[in-house]
Amino acid sequence: MCSRACFLLRREFQELKENNYVGIIAFPVSEDMMEWEADIEGLQNTIWHGIYFQLAINFTSEYNLVPPVVTFKTIPFHPNVDQYTGRPCIDFLDNFHHWNSSYTLSSILLTLQAMLSNPVLNNPVNLEAARILIEDESTYRLIVEKLFREPLQLKVDSYELLKDSDKCIRSTPQGTLSLKPPKQSYVSLFQLSCLLPSPKKYLSLSSPNACAK
């Protein structure tokens, strides 16, 4: 028998398919609908556009009274994503007191998509990403390009998604297809030094703070 959470998620899955949001993919990977995978692409006219990031979303039987656990499996070099765990720093996901039962799977994914392009810099969890972005945005853009775009960019004349509407949804324009990079757990200072034009400037970066609740 389908639980209340299962029923809600089936309804939200249908809503997600009907709206067909650009740059968002989501599908359940368990029969009880509690485990999901998703891909989100950065918004247009941002450095993240054309790059997809894979996520794992785990619900419980208490959904939608409590938020799911969301984790980036492909971890972006981003001020608001923990570089070790892949957890995004979003108040209503981190603290159930900020959660509202009106939030849905769609609103969660849309929030994550917006977060990529609109980082909050006053309380970052990835201090390396935040400091480089604040001090030298062009260098930050270079790092993102080197890490996520250049090795993966593939020019295609057309792109057709495999038709399986019960399992996967995607809105991707024809043109550049950016494949998902492998899971990345942490961008080390050594790796950054290989990407930065002036590496010594950034080698004193400290450990990340805990996400503000």
C-alpha angles and dihedrals in degrees: 000000000000114000124226090258091049091051092050093049092050089053092047091048089055090049090050092052093047093052093044094200114210113251096010128112124176136164138158118251098190130062093234091055092236097116122057140172124209141177124207129190124207118257122269118274092027133103089252096058111116093024120104122205121201120224138187117217120192121191129189133213087262093067127151091028090062130030124254123248109256123194132176108231088187100047116212121216090245135141093234100047121079106240093211103043103023091231114148117228102236117143099223092050095046099044122036089205087071093047120106124198089226090071115102139189089266094052091049093052093044090051091052091048091052092045091060091060098036109046120189108227104183095080110015126176094205103056094180093058093043096050095047091047091050097044100038119007093181090059090048090053090049091053092050090049093049095045102042115010114037098054093044108039114119124181114219134173093220140357127211122186117223106257110245107126093176092062110026142025127187138167109199125156122226115265125052116033114198113199120215113263120228119271111287119197102184141354105225126211088247091056090048091050088059091054103038120088091218105025099174090067091068105035094098095065113138133222119285123266123237114267113267113248 
